[in-house]
Amino acid sequence: MILRSDNDTGKRALTICQENNFTPHTIFRLDQQMTAYNIACSGMGITFIGDLLLASAPATSELIFYKLPGKNCNRNVSFYWKKGRYISRAMEEFLKIALPR
C-alpha cells in the first residue's frame, strides 16, 4: 500500500523507493496514513508510516518497522500560531507528540 502521489507522504515514499533502487508494486493507493497503518496491522500488506503517527498509534507486536536510508526520510516541520492566541486541547496534545521536550 502506498499513499496517493498527491499526498506528501506518497510522493516521499516513491522518492525513497527510487533512492533505494526499487519500484513498489502496489494494489492500494490510499488517502490517509492511518488507513494504511490499520491495513498493515491486519496483515494485508506493508506501507510507509511517519514517526508522528507511530508515536500516537496504539502499540502493536503485529508490525516490524524498518527505516530506509536516504535524504528524503527526514523533513523539517514548522508550527505557527499567533502570539497570545488560545491553544486548544487538541493543539496542546499534538504539540506534546510533535515537539517532545
PyMOL commands that place a pseudoatom at each C-alpha (Angstrom):
pseudoatom trace, name=CA, resn=MET, resi=1, chain=A, elem=C, hetatm=0, pos=[0.000, 0.000, 0.000]
pseudoatom trace, name=CA, resn=ILE, resi=2, chain=A, elem=C, hetatm=0, pos=[1.195, 3.467, -0.691]
pseudoatom trace, name=CA, resn=LEU, resi=3, chain=A, elem=C, hetatm=0, pos=[-0.426, 6.833, -0.319]
pseudoatom trace, name=CA, resn=ARG, resi=4, chain=A, elem=C, hetatm=0, pos=[-1.565, 8.678, -3.421]
pseudoatom trace, name=CA, resn=SER, resi=5, chain=A, elem=C, hetatm=0, pos=[1.115, 10.665, -5.226]
pseudoatom trace, name=CA, resn=ASP, resi=6, chain=A, elem=C, hetatm=0, pos=[-0.680, 13.951, -4.465]
pseudoatom trace, name=CA, resn=ASN, resi=7, chain=A, elem=C, hetatm=0, pos=[-0.053, 13.241, -0.757]
pseudoatom trace, name=CA, resn=ASP, resi=8, chain=A, elem=C, hetatm=0, pos=[3.328, 14.397, 0.627]
pseudoatom trace, name=CA, resn=THR, resi=9, chain=A, elem=C, hetatm=0, pos=[3.984, 11.010, 2.229]
pseudoatom trace, name=CA, resn=GLY, resi=10, chain=A, elem=C, hetatm=0, pos=[3.083, 9.277, -1.032]
pseudoatom trace, name=CA, resn=LYS, resi=11, chain=A, elem=C, hetatm=0, pos=[5.500, 11.461, -3.015]
pseudoatom trace, name=CA, resn=ARG, resi=12, chain=A, elem=C, hetatm=0, pos=[8.188, 10.932, -0.403]
pseudoatom trace, name=CA, resn=ALA, resi=13, chain=A, elem=C, hetatm=0, pos=[7.644, 7.157, -0.382]
pseudoatom trace, name=CA, resn=LEU, resi=14, chain=A, elem=C, hetatm=0, pos=[8.087, 6.908, -4.154]
pseudoatom trace, name=CA, resn=THR, resi=15, chain=A, elem=C, hetatm=0, pos=[11.252, 9.025, -3.966]
pseudoatom trace, name=CA, resn=ILE, resi=16, chain=A, elem=C, hetatm=0, pos=[12.648, 6.828, -1.161]
pseudoatom trace, name=CA, resn=CYS, resi=17, chain=A, elem=C, hetatm=0, pos=[11.951, 3.728, -3.273]
pseudoatom trace, name=CA, resn=GLN, resi=18, chain=A, elem=C, hetatm=0, pos=[13.814, 5.273, -6.226]
pseudoatom trace, name=CA, resn=GLU, resi=19, chain=A, elem=C, hetatm=0, pos=[16.758, 6.238, -3.979]
pseudoatom trace, name=CA, resn=ASN, resi=20, chain=A, elem=C, hetatm=0, pos=[16.954, 2.622, -2.819]
pseudoatom trace, name=CA, resn=ASN, resi=21, chain=A, elem=C, hetatm=0, pos=[16.717, 1.206, -6.353]
pseudoatom trace, name=CA, resn=PHE, resi=22, chain=A, elem=C, hetatm=0, pos=[13.341, -0.499, -6.273]
pseudoatom trace, name=CA, resn=THR, resi=23, chain=A, elem=C, hetatm=0, pos=[9.851, 0.087, -7.589]
pseudoatom trace, name=CA, resn=PRO, resi=24, chain=A, elem=C, hetatm=0, pos=[6.936, -0.716, -5.294]
pseudoatom trace, name=CA, resn=HIS, resi=25, chain=A, elem=C, hetatm=0, pos=[4.255, -2.969, -6.740]
pseudoatom trace, name=CA, resn=THR, resi=26, chain=A, elem=C, hetatm=0, pos=[1.073, -1.772, -5.090]
pseudoatom trace, name=CA, resn=ILE, resi=27, chain=A, elem=C, hetatm=0, pos=[-2.561, -2.752, -5.199]
pseudoatom trace, name=CA, resn=PHE, resi=28, chain=A, elem=C, hetatm=0, pos=[-3.940, 0.029, -2.997]
pseudoatom trace, name=CA, resn=ARG, resi=29, chain=A, elem=C, hetatm=0, pos=[-3.410, 3.778, -3.382]
pseudoatom trace, name=CA, resn=LEU, resi=30, chain=A, elem=C, hetatm=0, pos=[-4.781, 5.247, -0.167]
pseudoatom trace, name=CA, resn=ASP, resi=31, chain=A, elem=C, hetatm=0, pos=[-5.550, 8.759, 1.061]
pseudoatom trace, name=CA, resn=GLN, resi=32, chain=A, elem=C, hetatm=0, pos=[-4.572, 8.505, 4.735]
pseudoatom trace, name=CA, resn=GLN, resi=33, chain=A, elem=C, hetatm=0, pos=[-1.615, 7.118, 6.672]
pseudoatom trace, name=CA, resn=MET, resi=34, chain=A, elem=C, hetatm=0, pos=[-3.891, 5.827, 9.425]
pseudoatom trace, name=CA, resn=THR, resi=35, chain=A, elem=C, hetatm=0, pos=[-5.841, 3.708, 6.940]
pseudoatom trace, name=CA, resn=ALA, resi=36, chain=A, elem=C, hetatm=0, pos=[-2.599, 2.295, 5.542]
pseudoatom trace, name=CA, resn=TYR, resi=37, chain=A, elem=C, hetatm=0, pos=[-1.364, 1.613, 9.085]
pseudoatom trace, name=CA, resn=ASN, resi=38, chain=A, elem=C, hetatm=0, pos=[-4.568, -0.250, 10.015]
pseudoatom trace, name=CA, resn=ILE, resi=39, chain=A, elem=C, hetatm=0, pos=[-4.442, -2.372, 6.870]
pseudoatom trace, name=CA, resn=ALA, resi=40, chain=A, elem=C, hetatm=0, pos=[-0.791, -3.226, 7.572]
pseudoatom trace, name=CA, resn=CYS, resi=41, chain=A, elem=C, hetatm=0, pos=[-1.736, -4.150, 11.173]
pseudoatom trace, name=CA, resn=SER, resi=42, chain=A, elem=C, hetatm=0, pos=[-4.305, -6.585, 9.803]
pseudoatom trace, name=CA, resn=GLY, resi=43, chain=A, elem=C, hetatm=0, pos=[-1.527, -8.346, 7.878]
pseudoatom trace, name=CA, resn=MET, resi=44, chain=A, elem=C, hetatm=0, pos=[-2.697, -7.351, 4.411]
pseudoatom trace, name=CA, resn=GLY, resi=45, chain=A, elem=C, hetatm=0, pos=[0.468, -5.588, 3.293]
pseudoatom trace, name=CA, resn=ILE, resi=46, chain=A, elem=C, hetatm=0, pos=[3.257, -3.160, 4.008]
pseudoatom trace, name=CA, resn=THR, resi=47, chain=A, elem=C, hetatm=0, pos=[3.282, 0.630, 3.956]
pseudoatom trace, name=CA, resn=PHE, resi=48, chain=A, elem=C, hetatm=0, pos=[5.224, 3.788, 4.719]
pseudoatom trace, name=CA, resn=ILE, resi=49, chain=A, elem=C, hetatm=0, pos=[4.388, 5.354, 8.087]
pseudoatom trace, name=CA, resn=GLY, resi=50, chain=A, elem=C, hetatm=0, pos=[5.603, 8.597, 9.645]
pseudoatom trace, name=CA, resn=ASP, resi=51, chain=A, elem=C, hetatm=0, pos=[7.169, 8.812, 13.112]
pseudoatom trace, name=CA, resn=LEU, resi=52, chain=A, elem=C, hetatm=0, pos=[4.404, 11.096, 14.373]
pseudoatom trace, name=CA, resn=LEU, resi=53, chain=A, elem=C, hetatm=0, pos=[1.736, 8.513, 13.607]
pseudoatom trace, name=CA, resn=LEU, resi=54, chain=A, elem=C, hetatm=0, pos=[3.801, 5.786, 15.262]
pseudoatom trace, name=CA, resn=ALA, resi=55, chain=A, elem=C, hetatm=0, pos=[4.228, 7.904, 18.380]
pseudoatom trace, name=CA, resn=SER, resi=56, chain=A, elem=C, hetatm=0, pos=[0.468, 8.323, 18.756]
pseudoatom trace, name=CA, resn=ALA, resi=57, chain=A, elem=C, hetatm=0, pos=[-0.827, 4.960, 17.477]
pseudoatom trace, name=CA, resn=PRO, resi=58, chain=A, elem=C, hetatm=0, pos=[-1.508, 2.092, 19.867]
pseudoatom trace, name=CA, resn=ALA, resi=59, chain=A, elem=C, hetatm=0, pos=[1.470, -0.237, 20.309]
pseudoatom trace, name=CA, resn=THR, resi=60, chain=A, elem=C, hetatm=0, pos=[1.287, -3.488, 18.370]
pseudoatom trace, name=CA, resn=SER, resi=61, chain=A, elem=C, hetatm=0, pos=[3.506, -6.534, 18.056]
pseudoatom trace, name=CA, resn=GLU, resi=62, chain=A, elem=C, hetatm=0, pos=[1.955, -7.289, 14.663]
pseudoatom trace, name=CA, resn=LEU, resi=63, chain=A, elem=C, hetatm=0, pos=[4.312, -4.978, 12.753]
pseudoatom trace, name=CA, resn=ILE, resi=64, chain=A, elem=C, hetatm=0, pos=[8.016, -4.894, 12.062]
pseudoatom trace, name=CA, resn=PHE, resi=65, chain=A, elem=C, hetatm=0, pos=[9.499, -1.464, 11.332]
pseudoatom trace, name=CA, resn=TYR, resi=66, chain=A, elem=C, hetatm=0, pos=[12.423, -0.756, 9.048]
pseudoatom trace, name=CA, resn=LYS, resi=67, chain=A, elem=C, hetatm=0, pos=[13.826, 2.666, 8.226]
pseudoatom trace, name=CA, resn=LEU, resi=68, chain=A, elem=C, hetatm=0, pos=[15.210, 3.013, 4.727]
pseudoatom trace, name=CA, resn=PRO, resi=69, chain=A, elem=C, hetatm=0, pos=[18.283, 5.193, 4.252]
pseudoatom trace, name=CA, resn=GLY, resi=70, chain=A, elem=C, hetatm=0, pos=[18.062, 8.373, 2.231]
pseudoatom trace, name=CA, resn=LYS, resi=71, chain=A, elem=C, hetatm=0, pos=[17.838, 12.126, 2.442]
pseudoatom trace, name=CA, resn=ASN, resi=72, chain=A, elem=C, hetatm=0, pos=[14.054, 12.032, 1.907]
pseudoatom trace, name=CA, resn=CYS, resi=73, chain=A, elem=C, hetatm=0, pos=[13.444, 10.014, 5.079]
pseudoatom trace, name=CA, resn=ASN, resi=74, chain=A, elem=C, hetatm=0, pos=[13.563, 13.199, 7.183]
pseudoatom trace, name=CA, resn=ARG, resi=75, chain=A, elem=C, hetatm=0, pos=[11.889, 16.548, 6.838]
pseudoatom trace, name=CA, resn=ASN, resi=76, chain=A, elem=C, hetatm=0, pos=[11.573, 19.773, 8.760]
pseudoatom trace, name=CA, resn=VAL, resi=77, chain=A, elem=C, hetatm=0, pos=[8.157, 20.571, 10.166]
pseudoatom trace, name=CA, resn=SER, resi=78, chain=A, elem=C, hetatm=0, pos=[7.175, 24.034, 11.352]
pseudoatom trace, name=CA, resn=PHE, resi=79, chain=A, elem=C, hetatm=0, pos=[4.278, 25.022, 13.584]
pseudoatom trace, name=CA, resn=TYR, resi=80, chain=A, elem=C, hetatm=0, pos=[2.873, 28.525, 13.620]
pseudoatom trace, name=CA, resn=TRP, resi=81, chain=A, elem=C, hetatm=0, pos=[0.188, 30.227, 15.658]
pseudoatom trace, name=CA, resn=LYS, resi=82, chain=A, elem=C, hetatm=0, pos=[-0.486, 33.812, 16.584]
pseudoatom trace, name=CA, resn=LYS, resi=83, chain=A, elem=C, hetatm=0, pos=[1.189, 35.001, 19.744]
pseudoatom trace, name=CA, resn=GLY, resi=84, chain=A, elem=C, hetatm=0, pos=[-1.183, 35.279, 22.660]
pseudoatom trace, name=CA, resn=ARG, resi=85, chain=A, elem=C, hetatm=0, pos=[-3.913, 33.229, 20.929]
pseudoatom trace, name=CA, resn=TYR, resi=86, chain=A, elem=C, hetatm=0, pos=[-5.748, 30.379, 22.601]
pseudoatom trace, name=CA, resn=ILE, resi=87, chain=A, elem=C, hetatm=0, pos=[-4.186, 26.949, 22.116]
pseudoatom trace, name=CA, resn=SER, resi=88, chain=A, elem=C, hetatm=0, pos=[-6.896, 24.291, 22.119]
pseudoatom trace, name=CA, resn=ARG, resi=89, chain=A, elem=C, hetatm=0, pos=[-6.528, 20.998, 23.974]
pseudoatom trace, name=CA, resn=ALA, resi=90, chain=A, elem=C, hetatm=0, pos=[-6.112, 19.181, 20.641]
pseudoatom trace, name=CA, resn=MET, resi=91, chain=A, elem=C, hetatm=0, pos=[-3.279, 21.526, 19.613]
pseudoatom trace, name=CA, resn=GLU, resi=92, chain=A, elem=C, hetatm=0, pos=[-1.648, 21.095, 23.005]
pseudoatom trace, name=CA, resn=GLU, resi=93, chain=A, elem=C, hetatm=0, pos=[-1.721, 17.290, 22.739]
pseudoatom trace, name=CA, resn=PHE, resi=94, chain=A, elem=C, hetatm=0, pos=[-0.421, 17.384, 19.171]
pseudoatom trace, name=CA, resn=LEU, resi=95, chain=A, elem=C, hetatm=0, pos=[2.469, 19.641, 20.210]
pseudoatom trace, name=CA, resn=LYS, resi=96, chain=A, elem=C, hetatm=0, pos=[3.379, 17.249, 23.053]
pseudoatom trace, name=CA, resn=ILE, resi=97, chain=A, elem=C, hetatm=0, pos=[3.836, 14.474, 20.496]
pseudoatom trace, name=CA, resn=ALA, resi=98, chain=A, elem=C, hetatm=0, pos=[5.413, 16.568, 17.745]
pseudoatom trace, name=CA, resn=LEU, resi=99, chain=A, elem=C, hetatm=0, pos=[7.746, 18.607, 19.944]
pseudoatom trace, name=CA, resn=PRO, resi=100, chain=A, elem=C, hetatm=0, pos=[8.847, 16.399, 22.832]
pseudoatom trace, name=CA, resn=ARG, resi=101, chain=A, elem=C, hetatm=0, pos=[10.707, 18.318, 25.489]
for i in range(1, 101): cmd.bond("trace and resi %d" % i, "trace and resi %d" % (i + 1))
show_as sticks, trace
zoom trace
